Amino acid sequence: MPLRGDDPGQWGASMANMSEIMFPVLDAAGVRSLAEIGAYAGDLTAVLLEWAGPAGATVIAVDPTPQQALLDLAEERAELRLEQATSLDAIPRMDLPDAFIIDGDHNYFTVSEELKLIEERAGEAAMPLLLFHDVCWPHARRDAYYAPDRIPEEYRSTIASGVGIAPGEPGLTYGGLPYVHVQEREGGERNGVLTAIEDFLEERPGLEFALLPMFFGFGVCWRRDAPYAGALRSLTAPLDRNPVIARLEWNRVCTLAESHVARTHLAVLKEKHTEQQARCRRQEDLLREVERSTRLRIAEKLARFRRRDQPDMRARIAAELDSGASATDPA
């Protein structure tokens, strides 16, 4: 079965790939309004609308830089409202939905602030259902940044740009999965999506959290006293930190990183081969120009006049060009 979402690299990066798990969770919680933080091109948004229609639900898509596909989707679907803003600007002013999907900027500061704002908006009311993406490798314990300038300096003092990361390597790598802006090291305090969630939950014993380790990790957080708590516990328990699924996911991300290294290496080899071909063509053009040169013919006549055993340079050049052509002839 193909992956859901626009995913030419077959990363399985869209939460749409968890829809068979996500929709039962939303239905069990009786969700009728949902905010998706980090909608971007609308891959997940389109899938959420498939669920929203029959469920009679509305969807709010939040993204500061929505792509054209998401803009078009917002024009076409009345049940979709687009908030073209950062999550930290949008959450305080939106109507509080029944549930949030948090899949925006994958760093400790942003996720922590999103959770605090949602809690503040809930106030005396019930905390909404929270769904998270990227609670496993690579962002569980390592920050990434779409726009580092939006993050306070104390949270981004060790950012590396234009680098690769790989499973099992806490530092940076040659190749691996490419990132524009990412923390130099994995782990430690205030680093990563899962770290932000755990720090938030530590002081809130009334919340329960399940971690489903597939497609970069799917997290579900609900109130222990919610009327649907038992249903969510039953739905998520077989998958919550399931060791077999976790091993499959680790194998998957390792393969993704290795295949990207292989593709990068192949691209470098192709570039070198292209450069070598271009250099050979330039050399061949130069030799042909020399072969046709009147000055060379005159020089050879003079050389043969002085030394009868002087080899014919033009003949040697022609023979070399012919042998080069034969060597590269695919026939």
Beta strands, then each sheet from edge to edge (+ up, - down):
strand 1: 33-37
strand 2: 58-62
strand 3: 80-83
strand 4: 99-102
strand 5: 129-133
strand 6: 159-166
strand 7: 169-173
strand 8: 177-183
strand 9: 207-212
strand 10: 218-223
sheet 1: 3+ 2+ 1+ 4+ 5+ 10- 9+
sheet 2: 7+ 6- 8+
end
